[in-house]
């Protein structure tokens, strides 16, 4: 899977799939509940060990990270990527309840 960075995004999302949450990068399926710009985001990908295995389907998370266009073979989707490589920005995903 490859990702093309688009910009920054902050949103609330409900985790719909945590089957790949123990991998690195951890890939979570999400359904956006509140966002400031777009609703076509369907995944959360985390390179941060603190978020590996953290979330379960049904959790609602507050996410601030990079908006990316993800490509995997013939399929593509939009997601939020959490990564420590850009030290100018904080990347987070917190449970909201």
Backbone torsions as a table, in degrees:
resi	resn	phi	psi	omega
1	UNK	NA	134.1	176.0
2	UNK	-118.3	160.1	-178.4
3	UNK	-135.9	139.2	174.5
4	UNK	-111.8	119.7	-178.2
5	UNK	-70.0	134.5	179.8
6	UNK	-110.3	-41.8	-178.1
7	UNK	170.2	-164.7	179.1
8	UNK	-95.5	154.3	179.1
9	UNK	-152.9	148.5	173.1
10	UNK	-130.4	135.0	-175.1
11	UNK	-157.5	167.2	166.6
12	UNK	-109.3	134.4	-178.5
13	UNK	-142.5	149.5	174.4
14	UNK	-99.6	127.7	179.5
15	UNK	-71.3	127.0	-179.7
16	UNK	-108.2	-18.5	-177.9
17	UNK	-152.3	120.4	177.9
18	UNK	-115.4	16.9	-175.1
19	UNK	-58.5	-30.6	-179.9
20	UNK	-107.2	23.0	-176.2
21	UNK	-73.6	-15.4	179.8
22	UNK	-93.4	-7.4	179.2
23	UNK	-81.0	169.0	171.1
24	UNK	-126.7	114.9	4.3
25	UNK	-74.4	145.7	175.3
26	UNK	-73.9	129.7	-179.0
27	UNK	-118.2	118.4	179.9
28	UNK	-113.5	136.3	169.4
29	UNK	-78.6	136.9	-179.3
30	UNK	-135.8	156.9	170.8
31	UNK	-120.9	119.7	-176.7
32	UNK	-71.4	129.5	177.3
33	UNK	-103.7	-35.5	177.1
34	UNK	-146.3	128.2	178.7
35	UNK	-146.8	155.7	-178.0
36	UNK	-87.0	-16.0	-174.3
37	UNK	-130.7	-54.3	-173.1
38	UNK	-139.4	158.9	-177.8
39	UNK	-119.0	11.3	-178.1
40	UNK	-88.0	9.7	179.6
41	UNK	-77.6	129.2	-176.4
42	UNK	-126.4	-3.7	-177.1
43	UNK	-143.2	153.4	173.0
44	UNK	-123.4	121.9	-178.9
45	UNK	-118.4	123.9	-174.6
46	UNK	-119.8	125.3	171.5
47	UNK	-96.3	3.2	-178.3
48	UNK	-93.0	117.5	-178.1
49	UNK	-54.2	-29.5	-179.5
50	UNK	-63.7	-21.8	-178.7
51	UNK	-107.3	11.7	176.9
52	UNK	-82.6	118.9	179.9
53	UNK	76.4	11.3	-175.6
54	UNK	-78.8	-39.2	-170.3
55	UNK	-106.0	153.0	178.8
56	UNK	-128.7	152.9	177.3
57	UNK	-52.4	134.0	-178.0
58	UNK	100.0	-18.5	177.0
59	UNK	-69.1	147.5	171.5
60	UNK	-109.1	130.3	-175.5
61	UNK	-125.5	146.2	170.9
62	UNK	-96.5	121.2	-172.5
63	UNK	-122.1	133.5	171.6
64	UNK	-131.7	117.0	-177.6
65	UNK	-167.5	-156.7	-179.3
66	UNK	-92.3	130.0	171.7
67	UNK	-76.6	125.2	-177.9
68	UNK	-130.9	153.2	171.3
69	UNK	-101.1	114.3	-175.8
70	UNK	-94.5	137.9	179.1
71	UNK	-124.0	132.2	175.7
72	UNK	-144.2	99.2	-175.5
73	UNK	64.2	-126.3	179.9
74	UNK	-87.2	-3.3	-176.4
75	UNK	-101.4	145.8	174.2
76	UNK	-144.1	156.7	178.2
77	UNK	-159.7	172.4	176.1
78	UNK	-103.2	145.4	179.8
79	UNK	-150.6	176.8	174.5
80	UNK	-113.8	132.5	-177.7
81	UNK	-113.5	129.4	176.0
82	UNK	-103.2	120.4	-176.2
83	UNK	-146.0	144.1	178.5
84	UNK	-87.1	1.0	-170.8
85	UNK	-76.2	-19.1	175.7
86	UNK	-104.0	99.0	-173.5
87	UNK	-76.4	-6.8	179.4
88	UNK	-79.4	-9.5	-175.6
89	UNK	-133.0	145.3	173.6
90	UNK	-87.7	135.8	176.9
91	UNK	-115.8	129.1	-176.2
92	UNK	-147.6	159.0	171.7
93	UNK	-149.7	112.6	-177.5
94	UNK	-119.7	143.1	173.5
95	UNK	-65.3	138.0	-179.2
96	UNK	-107.6	-10.3	176.4
97	UNK	116.8	NA	NA
